[in-house]
Amino acid sequence: MVNNLLAKKKKQCYFCVNNIREVDYKNPQMLRRFLSYEAKIAARRRTGLCASHQRQLSTAIMRARFMALLPFVSR
């Protein structure tokens, strides 16, 4: 009984749920929701993404930063 109360519902992958195959670096509004306040890439535990989409997300964020669509740091 106690274990059932402490168990949390597992987050579902945002991209899998919305049927998004490829993470696009040209959509900075969508990428910002996976950044922290300091513009760091959020961990899988926080975002709930699957492993393949987390890798695609980090690559897309790095490309968007290089193209000056997202900041490298924010304070």
Rosetta blueprint (number, residue, H / E / L):
1 M L
2 V H
3 N H
4 N H
5 L H
6 L H
7 A L
8 K L
9 K L
10 K L
11 K L
12 Q L
13 C L
14 Y H
15 F H
16 C H
17 V H
18 N L
19 N L
20 I L
21 R L
22 E L
23 V L
24 D L
25 Y L
26 K L
27 N L
28 P H
29 Q H
30 M H
31 L H
32 R H
33 R L
34 F L
35 L E
36 S L
37 Y L
38 E L
39 A L
40 K L
41 I E
42 A L
43 A L
44 R H
45 R H
46 R H
47 T H
48 G L
49 L L
50 C L
51 A H
52 S H
53 H H
54 Q H
55 R H
56 Q H
57 L H
58 S H
59 T H
60 A H
61 I H
62 M H
63 R H
64 A H
65 R H
66 F H
67 M L
68 A L
69 L L
70 L L
71 P L
72 F L
73 V L
74 S L
75 R L
